[in-house]
Amino acid sequence: METTQSRYEDFLKIRVLPEVLTHHLGKHDDLPALCFYVNGEKTWQTLSYRELYERVQRWQRAFVKLNLERGSRVAMLLPNGPDAICFDLAALSRALVPVPLHAVDTPGSSAFILNDSEARVLVTAKYLKWKNIRQAETLPNLHTVVITDDTLDTDDLPNNNPVNVVTLDDWLDAADNIAIPDIELDPQDLAALVYTSGTTGRPKGVMLSHENILENAKGVMGNICPNPEDTWFSFLPLSHTFERTTTYYLAMGMGNKITFNRNILQIIDDLQATKPSILMSVPRIYERVYARLTEKLNKESCVVRYVFHWAVEVGWRRFCKENGLEVEHSWREFLDPLVAAWLDKKVGSSLREVFGGVRPHAFISGGAALNQTVARTFIALGIPIYQGYGMTETSPILAVNKEHGNDPSTVGPALPNVEMRLGDNDELQVRGPSVMRGYWKRDDATQDVFTEDGWLRTGDQADILPNGYVRIKGRIKEIIVTSTGEKIPPADLEMAIENDPLFAQVMAVGEDLPYISALIVLEKKAWEELAKELSLDPNDSASLTSKAATHAVLKRVKKLTRGFPQYGVPRSVILTLEPWTIENGMLTPTLKLKRRIIKARYQDAIASLYADARNH
């Protein structure tokens, strides 16, 4: 029987990315590789490692038929699923460079990336996506467009367009008899051109090699290593390096099964149906579940709330003892051995049921800081969340908490093959084999992001604790400096306020202003209930600016931020019901706030808010 150690040792031998699949051939042919939902048949379907390899071979033949030069860029705009995996592995096997596009990006942004990367091929699911991109900008380098899940418009029939547009079936069928010549891959070959989502300015193409990505996956396994029987759940877009390196390359390299979420609206249904043991997520998903949990709990009796908080207390104490953290004692601690199992059955099992009812191996949180109240609750109730940290430029993971050494107040220690140090202004600087080769056609930007002695500047302020664990304090460029000289990292403040189910999204403002204020997106149902209590009309926009609403919200905000320095507590608020989304340009594809754009959107309201303060 294979062990985790034997699978891990096999993974360490992988030199180039296509081997995450091919090294299983003859050994794990029948193991499940990919699980996905087939809408037409209304059922889940699974591909074995052998069946996936055969599909990839068909895609390889189609790429061979295009006769592209080694290193040519080929772009993908696809939902997570077998087609995305086949595209990627086939392109890499032919020494081509995949360029993953964000499905939620605007057509103009996608067109910019296609032109900047000089992509020769685009594979996308829907014809309308291609049509909108084509109308956004001229695409002189594009040669072939493959539509996977749609029919073609007459505009794109042969001879009607300079770009060859074809359906996936026709593209694959036309190459069925093509031979696949051998090609030698090098670990230093470019394996991805990943464009940063960019909270400001045009995105930059991050050049990652086979070695960069594989070394990152191998480093992650030094802190958290999957077992042979683990199953992964994929819902973050494969255009994100976080999902790509972990839920795809690492999972496949270890011979695990990967299940693809149908769509974000069905994530809970899919989690419950597929029962994954490993999940890569951004904090927002955990925070949404927690908000619903809190909302439901607030409507329960005082006895139910007492039992819930007792379960969290007991579970957290157990976790701290297991992970060498300081234990919080209480008068009822002596009862822990007697009530732990009962409390877990009454409370913990209900939360785990949301994620499929199994005891997970590892749920990872990355991309942004995780709210500590959320982390404590989930961990105490049997959901082992490990917070990590990274950036696209490092393939992407730099640090992650370790099994049996999990400190949720940190992002864990550096990976075994990553070095870290602090530079000026406590900026975290890193080096190691997973650090990018540079930005595509942006030598100046590449030079700016590296120090003279070759360390990558992360742009984040951090503390490196005596035990080597890292605590991120915030983006240097995002730290708010008020006109009185006080410095406030906004992320912790915003997370504290978001603990209240009334507040869906929060952004602190106050740069070069006399005090801190908060822009707050309210949860619609919670707002309706509050408005009713305040005798306000929830559908009247004037209610959001009323003194009653402002006073009630500020009272909640001050309670939530009582642990912060007085100068860091918001003194005024701007309320809205309009959510900040990727579609309206307020969030990046990784769900980070586009602070500059949000601030510009509310600039008149902000100016009005501070008018009195500036005049006094």
Sequence and secondary structure as in RCSB ss.txt:
>XXXX:A:sequence
METTQSRYEDFLKIRVLPEVLTHHLGKHDDLPALCFYVNGEKTWQTLSYRELYERVQRWQRAFVKLNLERGSRVA
MLLPNGPDAICFDLAALSRALVPVPLHAVDTPGSSAFILNDSEARVLVTAKYLKWKNIRQAETLPNLHTVVITDD
TLDTDDLPNNNPVNVVTLDDWLDAADNIAIPDIELDPQDLAALVYTSGTTGRPKGVMLSHENILENAKGVMGNIC
PNPEDTWFSFLPLSHTFERTTTYYLAMGMGNKITFNRNILQIIDDLQATKPSILMSVPRIYERVYARLTEKLNKE
SCVVRYVFHWAVEVGWRRFCKENGLEVEHSWREFLDPLVAAWLDKKVGSSLREVFGGVRPHAFISGGAALNQTVA
RTFIALGIPIYQGYGMTETSPILAVNKEHGNDPSTVGPALPNVEMRLGDNDELQVRGPSVMRGYWKRDDATQDVF
TEDGWLRTGDQADILPNGYVRIKGRIKEIIVTSTGEKIPPADLEMAIENDPLFAQVMAVGEDLPYISALIVLEKK
AWEELAKELSLDPNDSASLTSKAATHAVLKRVKKLTRGFPQYGVPRSVILTLEPWTIENGMLTPTLKLKRRIIKA
RYQDAIASLYADARNH
>XXXX:A:secstr
   HHHHHHHHHT  STTHHHHTTTTTSTTSEEEEEEETTTTEEEEEEHHHHHHHHHHHHHHHHHHT  TT EEE
EE  SSHHHHHHHHHHHHTT EEEE  TTS HHHHHHHHHHHT SEEEES HHHHHHHHHHS  TT  EEEESSS
   GGGSTTSSSSEEEEHHHHHHTTTT         TTSEEEEEE   SSSS  EEEEEHHHHHHHHHHHTTT  
  TT EEEE S TTSHHHIIIIIIIHHHTT EEEE S GGGHHHHHHHH  SEEEE HHHHHHHHHHHHHHHHTS
 HHHHHHHHHHHHHHHHHHHHHTT      TTGGGHHHHHHHHIIIIIHHHHHHTTSS  SEEEE SS   HHHH
HHHHHTT  EEEEEE GGGSSEEEE BTTB  TTS  BB TT EEEE GGGEEEEESTTS SEETT HHHHHHHB
 TTS EEEEEEEEE TTSBEEEEEEGGG EE TTS EE HHHHHHHHTTSTTEEEEEEE TTSSS EEEEEE HH
HHHHHHHHTT  TT GGGGGSHHHHHHHHHHHHHHTTTS GGGS SEEEEE     TTTTSB TT  B HHHHHH
HTHHHHHHHHHHHHT 
